[in-house]
Amino acid sequence: MTSRRSFLACASAALVAVALIAGCGSSDPETGSPVVVATTGIWGDVVANVACDGLAEVRTLIPAGGDPHGFEPSLADRAELERASLVVANGLGLEEGLEETIAAVEENGVSVFRAAENVDSLALDGGEGDPHVWMDPVRVKALSVEIGDALVNEVGVDRAAVSACVAGYRDRLDATEARMTNRLSTIPPTERKLVTNHDSLGYFADRFGFEVVGTVIPSSSTLAQTSPSQLEALAATIRRAGVAAIFVETQNSDADARALAERIGGVEVITLFSGALGEPGSGADSYVGLMETNADRIVAGLT
């Protein structure tokens, strides 16, 4: 009986130890740096710039080209989140299939930073907050400070080192905003009308002086559905507004947009990088590159 009690006591102690280790997060075995898991490659790139020079090992959960709205986590993904020192998610419903898993690991003691819930957000027609905050480099610049604070307060990264990284990255984002503003200034005010595959460019439009006049999928989620009547109404809007292009995303089907453009005639379909970084060499394999490449493509489509 004594040996059985001893075994149970040891087993209980081991389970408590494992839980404590999981709650405290893990370090990369090669570098010893704390592990930060970002849900998307976009936020992974932002975090890597905030934690520059190896201050943290940054990993991305959703693979390149993946749709954050539709991503479903595996058991291995759940384990990766459980081991993280910090999880950086977008929030505001963007990672629809991940929300329950992220909430569960947070309840187990993992620190979670939801970027879109730590900056002023725009409201969609239904009243809920628009999750696509990264489409505005000024908001990302503000969030770089908040992410830096999370690395210091939740992970224990050196504040002076993080502050230096944040200062350098904010300068890069200022330069990106300036270049985008300069390029987009070539589009006349009367031509600054956007039609998108889904409602993802609200922050871009707000920052750079555009109007989103319609979407193929009338939702901020790519998982929503369109209908023939909605497409017919959008076709009328495009004709009336004289829109020159429909902008679609790399990670989603453009079949409806192309069929619509063909029916209207004289409308180009142009692909943007919205919810995911591009492959190496695409010009959009970093957040800064993604934003500047999108600006170039919008200019090409509307001038």
C-alpha positions in Angstrom: 0.0 0.0 0.0 2.9 2.3 0.9 4.6 1.8 -2.5 1.3 2.5 -4.3 0.8 5.7 -2.4 4.4 6.7 -3.1 3.9 6.0 -6.8 0.7 8.1 -6.9 2.4 11.0 -5.1 5.3 10.9 -7.5 2.9 10.8 -10.5 0.9 13.7 -9.2 4.1 15.7 -8.6 5.2 15.0 -12.2 1.9 16.1 -13.6 2.1 19.3 -11.6 5.6 19.9 -12.9 4.6 19.3 -16.5 1.7 21.7 -16.1 4.0 24.4 -14.6 6.5 24.0 -17.4 3.8 24.2 -20.1 2.3 27.3 -18.5 5.7 29.0 -18.4 6.5 28.4 -22.0 9.6 26.9 -23.6 12.8 28.1 -25.1 14.4 27.2 -28.4 16.8 24.3 -27.6 19.5 25.7 -29.9 19.4 29.4 -29.0 17.9 29.4 -25.6 15.6 32.2 -26.7 11.9 32.2 -25.6 9.5 30.9 -28.2 6.8 33.2 -29.5 4.1 31.7 -31.8 2.2 34.1 -34.1 -0.9 32.9 -35.8 -0.2 34.4 -39.3 3.0 35.1 -41.2 2.2 38.8 -41.2 2.2 39.0 -37.5 5.1 36.6 -37.3 7.2 39.0 -39.4 6.1 42.0 -37.3 7.0 40.2 -34.1 10.4 39.1 -35.5 11.2 42.7 -36.2 10.1 43.8 -32.7 12.2 40.9 -31.2 15.2 41.5 -33.6 18.6 40.0 -33.3 17.3 36.8 -31.8 15.6 38.2 -28.7 12.9 35.5 -29.3 12.4 32.5 -31.5 9.3 33.5 -33.6 7.3 30.7 -35.2 4.2 30.9 -37.4 1.2 28.6 -37.1 -0.7 29.2 -40.3 1.4 28.2 -43.3 2.4 30.6 -46.1 -0.6 31.3 -48.3 -3.1 29.9 -45.8 -6.4 31.6 -45.1 -6.5 32.7 -41.5 -10.3 32.7 -41.6 -10.5 29.0 -42.5 -7.4 27.5 -40.8 -8.2 24.5 -38.6 -5.5 23.6 -36.0 -4.1 20.1 -35.7 -3.1 18.4 -32.4 0.5 19.4 -33.2 -0.6 23.0 -33.6 -2.3 22.8 -30.2 0.9 21.5 -28.7 2.9 24.3 -30.3 0.6 26.9 -28.7 0.8 25.2 -25.3 4.6 25.3 -25.3 4.8 29.0 -26.3 6.0 31.7 -24.0 3.7 34.1 -25.8 1.0 33.7 -28.5 0.4 36.7 -30.8 -3.0 36.4 -32.5 -4.9 38.9 -34.6 -8.2 38.6 -32.8 -11.6 40.2 -33.6 -12.7 36.9 -35.1 -10.1 36.7 -37.9 -8.8 33.2 -36.9 -12.3 31.7 -36.8 -11.1 28.1 -36.6 -8.4 28.8 -34.0 -10.4 30.8 -31.5 -11.4 27.9 -29.3 -7.9 26.5 -29.2 -6.3 29.8 -28.4 -8.9 30.4 -25.6 -8.1 26.9 -24.2 -4.3 27.4 -24.1 -4.9 30.9 -22.6 -7.0 29.3 -19.9 -4.1 26.9 -19.2 -1.8 29.8 -18.5 -0.3 30.7 -21.9 -0.1 34.5 -22.4 -2.0 35.7 -25.5 -1.7 39.1 -27.2 -4.5 39.9 -29.6 -3.2 42.6 -31.9 -6.5 43.9 -33.3 -7.9 44.3 -29.8 -5.1 46.5 -28.7 -5.5 49.3 -31.3 -8.4 51.5 -32.3 -10.5 49.5 -34.8 -13.0 50.4 -37.5 -16.5 49.1 -37.3 -18.1 47.0 -40.0 -21.6 47.5 -41.2 -22.9 45.0 -38.7 -21.2 46.9 -35.8 -18.5 44.4 -35.1 -14.8 45.5 -35.3 -13.0 44.9 -38.6 -10.1 42.5 -37.9 -7.9 43.6 -40.9 -5.9 46.1 -38.9 -2.5 45.2 -40.5 -3.7 46.9 -43.7 -2.8 50.2 -42.1 1.0 50.6 -41.4 0.3 53.4 -38.9 -1.7 51.1 -36.7 1.0 48.4 -37.0 3.6 51.0 -35.9 1.5 51.7 -32.8 1.1 47.9 -32.2 4.9 47.4 -32.4 5.2 49.2 -29.1 2.4 47.1 -27.6 4.0 43.9 -28.8 7.3 45.0 -27.4 5.6 45.6 -24.0 4.1 42.1 -24.1 7.6 40.6 -24.8 9.0 42.4 -21.8 6.1 41.9 -19.4 5.0 38.4 -20.4 8.2 36.8 -21.6 10.9 38.7 -19.7 12.8 40.0 -22.8 15.2 42.8 -22.0 13.4 46.1 -22.3 16.3 48.2 -23.6 17.0 45.7 -26.4 13.3 45.5 -27.4 13.1 49.3 -27.4 16.0 49.6 -29.8 14.3 47.0 -32.1 11.0 48.8 -32.0 12.6 52.2 -32.7 14.3 50.8 -35.8 11.2 49.1 -37.0 9.0 52.2 -36.5 11.4 54.1 -38.8 11.0 51.4 -41.4 7.2 51.6 -41.2 7.3 55.4 -41.4 9.3 55.0 -44.6 6.9 52.5 -46.0 3.9 54.7 -45.3 5.7 57.6 -47.0 6.5 55.5 -50.1 3.0 54.2 -50.3 1.5 57.7 -50.0 3.8 58.9 -52.7 2.9 56.1 -55.1 -0.8 56.2 -54.4 -0.9 60.0 -55.0 -0.8 59.3 -58.7 -4.3 58.0 -58.6 -6.8 60.9 -59.2 -9.4 61.3 -56.3 -12.3 60.4 -58.7 -10.6 57.0 -59.4 -10.0 56.0 -55.7 -12.7 53.4 -55.7 -12.1 49.8 -54.6 -14.0 46.6 -55.2 -12.6 43.7 -53.3 -13.1 39.9 -53.0 -14.2 40.3 -49.4 -14.2 43.2 -47.0 -10.5 43.4 -46.2 -9.3 46.9 -47.3 -11.2 49.1 -45.0 -8.1 50.2 -43.0 -6.1 50.7 -46.2 -8.9 52.9 -47.6 -9.3 54.8 -44.4 -5.5 55.5 -44.2 -4.9 56.4 -47.9 -8.1 58.1 -48.9 -10.0 55.5 -50.9 -13.6 54.3 -50.9 -14.6 50.7 -50.8 -17.7 50.7 -53.1 -18.4 46.9 -53.0 -17.2 43.4 -52.3 -17.8 40.1 -54.1 -18.3 38.4 -50.7 -20.3 40.9 -48.6 -18.4 40.0 -45.4 -15.1 40.5 -43.6 -14.8 36.7 -43.6 -13.8 34.6 -46.6 -16.0 31.8 -45.3 -19.2 33.7 -46.1 -21.1 33.1 -49.3 -22.2 35.4 -52.1 -25.4 35.1 -54.1 -26.5 35.8 -57.7 -28.6 38.7 -56.5 -25.7 40.2 -54.6 -23.4 39.8 -57.6 -26.0 41.5 -59.9 -26.2 44.4 -57.5 -22.4 44.6 -57.4 -22.2 44.6 -61.2 -24.6 47.6 -61.3 -22.4 49.4 -58.7 -19.2 48.8 -60.7 -20.8 50.1 -63.9 -22.3 53.1 -62.1 -19.0 54.0 -60.3 -16.8 53.3 -63.4 -14.6 51.0 -61.4 -11.6 49.8 -63.4 -10.5 46.8 -61.3 -11.6 44.1 -58.8 -9.0 43.2 -56.3 -8.8 39.6 -55.0 -6.6 37.8 -52.6 -3.8 35.3 -53.3 -5.2 32.8 -50.7 -8.8 32.6 -52.0 -10.6 31.6 -55.2 -11.1 34.4 -57.7 -13.6 32.5 -59.9 -16.6 34.7 -58.9 -14.6 37.9 -59.4 -13.4 36.8 -62.8 -16.8 35.8 -64.0 -18.2 39.1 -62.8 -15.5 41.1 -64.6 -16.0 39.2 -67.8 -19.8 39.8 -67.7 -19.2 43.6 -67.1 -16.4 44.0 -69.6 -13.4 46.4 -69.4 -12.7 45.4 -65.7 -9.4 43.9 -64.7 -9.0 41.4 -61.9 -5.8 42.0 -59.9 -4.4 39.9 -57.1 -3.3 41.4 -53.8 -1.6 39.9 -50.7 -4.0 40.5 -47.9 -4.2 37.7 -45.3 -0.9 36.0 -45.9 2.6 36.8 -46.9 3.9 35.8 -50.3 6.5 33.2 -51.2 10.2 34.3 -51.3 10.8 36.4 -54.3 7.2 37.6 -54.6 8.0 41.0 -53.3 5.5 40.3 -50.4 7.5 37.9 -48.2 7.6 40.5 -45.4 5.0 42.8 -44.0 6.7 45.9 -45.5 7.1 44.2 -48.8 3.4 43.1 -48.8 2.1 46.6 -48.2 4.3 48.3 -50.9 3.6 45.5 -53.4 -0.1 46.0 -52.8 0.3 49.7 -53.3 2.1 49.2 -56.6 -0.7 46.8 -57.9 -3.5 49.1 -56.9 -1.8 52.0 -58.7 -1.4 49.8 -61.8 -5.1 48.7 -61.6 -6.6 52.2 -61.2 -4.4 54.4 -63.4 
